[in-house]
Amino acid sequence: MRIRLVSVGRDRSGLFAPAVEEYAGRIRRHCPFELVELKEAPTPEREGAAIIEALRAREVLVCLDGRGRELSSEELAARLGRWRDEARDVAFAIGGDEGHGEAVPRRADLVWSLGRLTLPHRLARVLVSEQIYRAFAILRGEPYHR
């Protein structure tokens, strides 16, 4: 299993990148992990097309979208565990400032909401990275997830 976090834009503020790198290092103890930063585009549809183009064959797509399904950490861990057992690679897609175009949620195997709050997409990277790490801790029975 390989995991990629495909996200539109860069963290120019420098506030969030160190946290993402911290969790990336922790995730890499369990499987290969890569952050893919795509260029911002004039419309969500064009950004969505870039996300779809960046996907690999047979890669599971988890689209982060406020209209998606909320999952507990244990539910996310169960899904990651199943994909790991099936030897599937997974891409988590975070759109730009305006969200995703229609193509990304339509192509997604799972549309996941982090909650009803509106979050900066760069902060969402931190939350997603932390939850991926937490999922591995749950799967291994480690105390981190408590």
HELIX and SHEET records of a PDB file:
HELIX    1   1 ALA A   17  ILE A   27  1                                  11    
HELIX    2   2 PRO A   44  ALA A   54  1                                  11    
HELIX    3   3 SER A   73  ASP A   85  1                                  13    
HELIX    4   4 ALA A  103  ARG A  107  1                                   5    
HELIX    5   5 HIS A  121  ARG A  140  1                                  20    
HELIX    6   6 PRO A  143  HIS A  145  5                                   3    
SHEET    1   A 5 PHE A  33  LEU A  38  0                                        
SHEET    2   A 5 ILE A   3  VAL A   8  1                                        
SHEET    3   A 5 VAL A  90  ILE A  94  1                                        
SHEET    4   A 5 VAL A  60  GLU A  70  1                                        
SHEET    5   A 5 LEU A 110  SER A 113  1                                        
END                                                                             
